[in-house]
Amino acid sequence: MSRLLRTAWLLCGMAAASFPQAQPARASVERSGDAIVFRGRIDEASAAAFRQLLRDPAVKRLVITSPGGLVAFALDMAEAIHARGLDLEVPEACMSSCANYIFPAARNKRLGAATAVGWHGNMTHVLYLQQAGLGRWSDAELAAARSLAQRETAFFARAGVDGFVCWFAKLPPHEAQDFYALSPQDMALFGIGNVSIDPAAPLLPAPGVRLVVAERAEVERARPVVRLEE
């Protein structure tokens, strides 16, 4: 397994540690009325099970609780969600690649907690770290990262989303060490709209998730140039 894949699974574990309930060893992907209920990590098998259930045109919603997972399969799911215009419900948490791709892909999004969606970087962020001298990967790993970064960039363009949402708060002045979350108003700065929060949702941040405030001028000052080509 490459370092990039090992890193992806490590970050999934970090996300799972912040969940109020333990995650099953294998993802559960089931049909319930007009919804697909997805609970667990995103990998080849769980993404394939989701796409299989999505073949039914009666499916209108995705209810997901996930620590994230492997980028390519999360993008597979996100592209299908966006194409179908599915609504999304996050009763507990949607972290890492779930936050990066699944969450912004949906049409209407309802959160069960103010910090239910947590970001901590994406493939473009990996390239930035390498180019800034803050991370080191092999040529093969960087080639894989570039391919995924180009794919995620194309997805964000189709979805009308600024992919910098996935990692801007890892940079100064925020320098979030773990996961960070945004209010629906701040999500809108990055093109993520139609977000509502359950009125009964807890106001305190979830463990390991920091709620940050995004200001447009500050975001633009922090935005670096990242080369997606070799």
C-alpha positions as CSV (number, residue, x, y, z in Angstrom):
1,M,0.0,0.0,0.0
2,S,1.5,3.4,-1.0
3,R,2.2,6.1,1.6
4,L,-0.7,8.2,0.2
5,L,-3.1,5.3,0.8
6,R,-1.7,4.6,4.2
7,T,-2.1,8.3,5.0
8,A,-5.7,8.2,3.8
9,W,-6.5,5.3,6.2
10,L,-4.7,7.0,9.1
11,L,-6.7,10.2,8.6
12,C,-9.9,8.1,8.5
13,G,-8.9,6.7,11.9
14,M,-8.4,10.2,13.3
15,A,-11.8,11.1,12.1
16,A,-13.4,8.0,13.6
17,A,-11.9,8.9,17.0
18,S,-14.0,12.0,17.1
19,F,-17.3,10.2,16.5
20,P,-19.7,9.9,19.4
21,Q,-20.3,6.2,18.5
22,A,-17.8,3.6,17.3
23,Q,-17.8,2.9,13.6
24,P,-18.3,-0.7,12.3
25,A,-15.3,-2.5,10.9
26,R,-17.1,-2.6,7.5
27,A,-19.4,0.1,6.1
28,S,-23.1,-0.5,6.2
29,V,-24.9,0.7,3.0
30,E,-28.7,0.1,3.1
31,R,-31.9,1.3,1.5
32,S,-34.5,2.9,3.7
33,G,-37.6,4.3,1.9
34,D,-36.4,7.0,-0.5
35,A,-32.9,7.1,1.1
36,I,-29.6,5.3,1.1
37,V,-28.2,5.1,4.6
38,F,-24.4,4.9,4.6
39,R,-22.5,4.4,7.8
40,G,-18.7,3.8,7.9
41,R,-15.6,4.2,5.8
42,I,-15.6,5.0,2.1
43,D,-13.8,2.4,0.1
44,E,-14.2,0.4,-3.1
45,A,-16.8,-2.0,-1.7
46,S,-18.9,0.6,0.1
47,A,-18.8,3.0,-2.9
48,A,-19.9,0.2,-5.2
49,A,-22.7,-0.8,-2.9
50,F,-23.9,2.9,-2.9
51,R,-23.8,3.2,-6.7
52,Q,-25.7,-0.1,-7.0
53,L,-28.5,1.2,-4.8
54,L,-28.5,4.5,-6.6
55,R,-29.6,2.8,-9.8
56,D,-33.2,2.9,-8.4
57,P,-34.7,6.2,-9.6
58,A,-36.8,6.3,-6.4
59,V,-33.7,7.2,-4.3
60,K,-33.8,10.9,-3.4
61,R,-31.6,11.2,-0.3
62,L,-28.3,10.0,1.2
63,V,-28.1,9.8,4.9
64,I,-24.4,9.4,5.8
65,T,-22.2,9.1,8.9
66,S,-18.6,8.6,7.8
67,P,-15.0,9.3,8.9
68,G,-14.1,9.6,5.2
69,G,-12.0,7.1,3.2
70,L,-10.2,6.7,-0.1
71,V,-10.3,9.7,-2.3
72,A,-11.0,8.0,-5.7
73,F,-14.0,6.2,-4.4
74,A,-15.3,9.2,-2.5
75,L,-15.1,11.1,-5.8
76,D,-17.0,8.3,-7.5
77,M,-19.8,8.7,-5.1
78,A,-19.7,12.5,-5.2
79,E,-20.0,12.6,-9.0
80,A,-23.0,10.3,-8.9
81,I,-24.6,12.4,-6.1
82,H,-24.1,15.6,-8.0
83,A,-25.4,14.1,-11.3
84,R,-28.6,12.9,-9.5
85,G,-29.1,16.0,-7.4
86,L,-29.5,14.0,-4.2
87,D,-30.3,15.6,-0.9
88,L,-28.0,14.8,2.0
89,E,-28.5,14.4,5.7
90,V,-25.5,14.1,8.2
91,P,-27.0,13.0,11.5
92,E,-23.6,12.7,13.2
93,A,-20.5,13.4,11.2
94,C,-19.1,13.6,7.7
95,M,-15.3,14.0,7.9
96,S,-12.2,14.0,5.6
97,S,-13.1,12.8,2.1
98,C,-16.8,12.7,3.0
99,A,-16.6,16.5,3.8
100,N,-14.4,17.2,0.8
101,Y,-16.5,15.5,-1.9
102,I,-19.7,13.9,-0.7
103,F,-21.0,16.9,1.3
104,P,-20.6,19.6,-1.4
105,A,-21.9,17.3,-4.1
106,A,-25.5,17.2,-2.7
107,R,-28.3,19.6,-3.4
108,N,-29.9,20.3,0.0
109,K,-27.9,19.5,3.0
110,R,-29.1,19.1,6.6
111,L,-26.7,18.7,9.5
112,G,-27.5,17.1,12.9
113,A,-24.8,19.2,14.6
114,A,-23.1,22.5,14.0
115,T,-19.7,20.8,13.6
116,A,-20.9,17.7,11.8
117,V,-18.8,18.4,8.7
118,G,-15.0,18.4,9.3
119,W,-12.2,19.2,6.8
120,H,-8.5,18.7,7.2
121,G,-7.0,18.8,3.7
122,N,-7.3,17.2,0.2
123,M,-5.0,16.1,-2.6
124,T,-4.3,19.7,-3.7
125,H,-3.2,20.3,-0.1
126,V,-0.8,17.4,-0.5
127,L,0.8,19.0,-3.5
128,Y,1.0,22.3,-1.7
129,L,2.9,20.7,1.2
130,Q,5.3,19.1,-1.2
131,Q,5.9,22.3,-3.2
132,A,6.3,24.3,0.0
133,G,8.9,21.9,1.3
134,L,6.6,20.8,4.2
135,G,6.1,17.2,3.1
136,R,8.0,14.6,1.1
137,W,6.6,11.9,-1.1
138,S,8.1,9.6,-3.7
139,D,7.7,10.4,-7.4
140,A,5.1,7.6,-7.8
141,E,3.1,8.9,-4.8
142,L,3.2,12.5,-6.2
143,A,2.0,11.3,-9.6
144,A,-1.0,9.7,-7.9
145,A,-1.6,12.8,-5.9
146,R,-1.5,15.0,-9.0
147,S,-3.9,12.7,-10.8
148,L,-6.4,12.9,-7.9
149,A,-5.8,16.6,-7.4
150,Q,-6.7,17.2,-11.1
151,R,-9.8,15.0,-10.8
152,E,-11.0,16.8,-7.6
153,T,-10.4,20.2,-9.2
154,A,-12.5,19.2,-12.2
155,F,-15.3,17.9,-9.8
156,F,-15.2,21.2,-7.8
157,A,-15.5,23.2,-11.0
158,R,-18.6,21.2,-12.1
159,A,-20.2,21.6,-8.6
160,G,-19.4,25.3,-8.5
161,V,-17.4,24.9,-5.3
162,D,-14.1,26.4,-4.3
163,G,-11.9,23.5,-3.3
164,F,-9.8,25.7,-1.0
165,V,-12.6,25.1,1.5
166,C,-10.9,21.7,2.2
167,W,-7.6,23.2,3.5
168,F,-7.6,27.0,3.9
169,A,-7.8,26.8,7.7
170,K,-4.7,24.6,7.9
171,L,-2.8,27.8,6.9
172,P,-2.2,31.0,9.0
173,P,-3.9,32.7,10.7
174,H,-6.0,29.6,11.7
175,E,-3.4,26.8,11.5
176,A,-6.0,24.2,12.6
177,Q,-4.1,21.2,13.8
178,D,-6.9,18.7,13.3
179,F,-10.4,19.0,11.8
180,Y,-12.2,22.3,11.3
181,A,-15.8,23.2,10.6
182,L,-17.7,26.2,9.2
183,S,-21.0,27.8,9.7
184,P,-23.5,27.6,6.7
185,Q,-22.8,31.3,6.1
186,D,-19.1,30.7,5.8
187,M,-19.6,27.6,3.7
188,A,-21.5,29.8,1.2
189,L,-18.2,31.8,0.7
190,F,-16.9,28.7,-1.0
191,G,-20.0,28.0,-3.1
192,I,-21.5,25.5,-0.7
193,G,-25.2,26.4,-0.3
194,N,-28.5,25.1,0.8
195,V,-27.1,24.0,4.2
196,S,-29.4,23.8,7.3
197,I,-28.7,22.7,10.9
198,D,-31.1,20.9,13.1
199,P,-32.5,23.5,15.5
200,A,-31.8,21.1,18.4
201,A,-28.2,20.6,17.3
202,P,-25.5,21.0,20.0
203,L,-23.8,24.3,19.9
204,L,-20.4,23.1,21.3
205,P,-17.8,21.8,18.8
206,A,-17.5,18.1,18.5
207,P,-14.3,16.6,20.0
208,G,-11.3,17.2,17.6
209,V,-13.3,19.6,15.4
210,R,-12.6,23.4,15.6
211,L,-15.2,25.8,14.4
212,V,-13.5,28.6,12.4
213,V,-14.7,31.8,10.9
214,A,-13.9,32.5,7.2
215,E,-13.5,36.0,5.9
216,R,-13.2,36.5,2.2
217,A,-10.3,38.9,2.2
218,E,-8.4,36.7,4.7
219,V,-9.0,33.6,2.6
220,E,-7.7,35.3,-0.5
221,R,-4.6,36.5,1.3
222,A,-3.9,32.9,2.4
223,R,-4.6,31.3,-0.9
224,P,-1.3,29.9,-2.4
225,V,-0.6,29.0,-6.0
226,V,-0.4,25.2,-6.4
227,R,0.9,23.5,-9.5
228,L,-1.3,20.6,-10.5
229,E,1.1,19.6,-13.3
230,E,4.6,18.2,-12.9
